[in-house]
Amino acid sequence: MIATRHIAAFDVGPIGLGCMNLSHAYGLPPPPEAAERFLLRALDLGVKLFDTAALYGFGANETLVGRVLRPHRGRIVLASKGGMAGVTFDDGIKRVIDGRPEAIRRDCEGSLRRLQTDVIDLYYLHRWHKAVPIEDSVGAMADLVRAGKVRALGLSEVSAATLRKAHAVHPIAAVQSEYSLWTRNPEIAVLKACREIGAAFVAFSPVARGFLCGGLRDVATLDAKDIRRAMPRFEPGPWSANLALLPPYEALAREAGCTPSQLALAWLLTRGPHVVPIPGTTSVDHLRENLQAAQVRLEPGLLARLDALINPATVAGARYNAGNQKEIDTEDFAPAAPP
């Protein structure tokens, strides 16, 4: 395991910060003043990569990040996403995937304004809009690079084939997708493709949306608006089966001399020097715990037992419901050699 990680020319540290749940997704977000204090503490603790998106809180997350971190812009690597954002309709704001060049330009301008910056270091296409050729969307993003509004490009939730098509238009510096012990889709082809083109792989939900932290035992306690309530793995039947994995998993964490969440992050850091986890949290204590995972060393024998314990054959339930699954472009899992 190396001490730091890179995306394009940026030193991003071994573990970044996903900022989404400071504004939405996992129940009630913290009050603005608490979120501001948290971001400043993250900076003090050495976080370099801050990841947000136009979608998060329908712009509220970018506004928060921009307001708090603008005075410290030179110390951070700022990542955001477009191509999926909130659009106002007569009956309210709704999430819309739109990869047309004009939408990409519009989303980027909005992000720059909310983030209070002249340039975004890493700009992702949040979802591939399948009605629009990936070459057209990435071509518009490449124009943003040439205009000096974006420094490097990324894609989110794409297959290896789509990544290669995009990379032929403009170098892709990073792919961001869900990756953890219980979500292994990137191991089919995307991790290898990233290595081959020199891109980083940025892992979101690296502690399995809280499952691998060990603290969530009863999904009935989740807030009514928590996005996990719509995910098959958190439904009563699959959840009951998945809970049986936690006691032996926690035993492995004790053997490794770390917490369950640190074990999940340390495992990810062994998957390749191009892998950058971005766990999200609203707790400074949890943030500190997550960052310390970079110091955990895992023996090969323990890694093998981890892989045998939690993998696609032992985890119950799909990661997305059918509607959300149609929106993404990642390969369905099939047995693959270790990355």
Summary of the structure (lengths in Angstrom):
residues: 339
radius of gyration: 18.8
end to end distance: 14.9
largest distance: 57.5
contacts: 1171
relative contact order: 0.14
helix: 46%
strand: 17%
